[in-house]
Structure formats: structure tokens, C-alpha cells
Amino acid sequence: MQGLLDRRAAAWERGDPERLGEVTVPGSGAEAQERSLLRAAAVQGLRYPAVDFEVSGVAVAGRTAERLVVDATVLRAPLEVWRGEELVHAAPGTEERVRLELAAHEGGWRVRSWELLSPEVGAPPTGPPAPRPGA
């Protein structure tokens, strides 16, 4: 899990959608969403020079040979968003519970989908923890 999030952070720091191939399943909803967000950031001239995620806990919620569902606690360090030399946004660090569906891909695991888990039992998910353009 930590390795996937480290590679995701690197894609955001470099603004490089091609690096998402190391993180997401090609053609998946996770890939489409991340590519869209990275492209939107590029169009707006935004950059995220220091993105850091830390996995502080993981529980397997389901597993087959080709699919793994995990619930993870993910800490995101404070985040700064820059346009050129201008700091346009600063966000405090966060801690979120996330459900990730991983799929076996090219000898490893890649993210097919994720959803934010609400602290309220039975509440619907609201989306992934992600550095967002303008966030």
C-alpha cells in the first residue's frame, strides 16, 4: 500500500499522468479520475511540489487471486499548491479512512477504485483522498 501511494505522490509532484501506470489499472475509474485531475492542474498551471501520504493502518476486507479490497488509514501531510512562484493554496494535513479495490496487474497490485469511508457506519462514500487542483 505504501509503495502505491508513494508512486501516486511522485506522479503529482512531477505533474506526470504517465506515472499513473505504476499506480492505477489502465482503463479503470481510478486512472480516469487521476488523469483528469492531473490534466486540470496542468491546464491551470498548478504544481504540487511536496505530496506525501503515509499509510498508518490496513485491514483486508476481501481477497481473491485477482482482486484485493483493503480499508486503509491514510495520512496526508500538509499540502501546498503553487502557480509559478505564487502560493495559491495551502491545506492542512488530513487523516482519512479509504477503501481501495486493487487488481492484479503486471505482476503486482494496482488501484482499480477507491472511496472515502465515512466515520458514520452505513454512510455513503464521498470520494478519494487526493490533491485537487485549487484544493
N, C-alpha and C positions, 0 to 999 in steps of 0.2 A: 504494500500500500504506500509506504513512504516513498519508494522509488518512483511510482507513478505520479505522485504529487510533486516530487522534485522535478520530474521531466515536464509536468504541466507548468510549474513555476518558470522553468527555463524558457518555455515557449512564449510565455507572457513577457518575461524580461527582454527577450530578443525580438518580440513582436513578430514571431515566425510561425505562421499557421502550418508549415510543413513539419514542424517538430511535433505536431499533434499526432502524427502517425506512430509515435513512440508511446502514446497515452490512450488514444481512443480507437475503437473499432471503425474501420473505414465504412462509410455509409450509415453509421449509427446516428441516433439523435444527439448523443453527446458530442460527436465530431461536428455535426452541423451547427450546433449551438456555439461551441467554442470557436469554430472558424468564423461564424457570423460576428461574434463579439470582437475577435482579433481584427477582423477587417474593418469593423466600425471604428475601433480605436485608431487604426492606421489612417483612415479617411479623415478623422478629426485631428490627426497629428499628435495623438496621445501616446505616452510611453509610461511603462511601469518598471522603473529601474531596480526595484528590490521587492520581489514577491517571494514570500516564504510561508510554507504550510508545514505543520507538524502533526502527525497522527499520534494521538495520545491514547487511543484505545480502539480495538477492533473486535467485533463479535460476528461469527459466521451465522447468517440467517438461513442459508440454503446452499446446497452444493450438488453438482453433477460433474461428470468428466469434462464437460464443455462450458459450464456456467457456474459462477460463484456469486452469491449475494452476501454482502457484508454491511453491517452497520458500524460506522466509524465515528469517532470524535475527532474533529479536525480543528486545529488552532491555526488561525491566520494572523501573522504578525501585522502590526500597523502598516498601512499601505499609503504610498504617495503616488499621485498621478501628475505627470508633467506634460506640458506642451512647450517644446523648445526649452527655454530657461525659466519658464514660469510654472510655479507650483499651482495647479488648478484645483486640486482636491487632496485632502488628507483624511483617511479613515482610521479609526482605532482598530486594534486587533479584535478578532472575533473568535468565539468557540461555537462550533455547530455540530450537531449530530446529523450524519448523512447516510443514506442507504445507497450503495453502489452496486450495480449489476455489472459484473466482469464477465468477459467471454474469452475463452482460449483463442489465441491468435498468434501465429508465427512463433510457436514455442514458448509463449508467455501469456500473461493476462493483460487485457486492455479493457478500458471502460466502455460499456455499451450505453449505460444510462446512470443517472444519479438523481436523487431527490433529497431535499432538506426534510428531515424528520422534525415534526413539531414536538415540543415538550409535552403537549397535551395528547394523551392516548386517544387514538382514533381521529385526530385532526388531519386534514389533507396536507400533503407536502406543498411547499411553495416555490421550490426551485433550488438550483445548485449554489454552493458557496463559490463565488467567482469574482475575480477583479473585473469590474464592469467599466466600460467607457463612461467617464463622468461620475463614477461612483464615489 
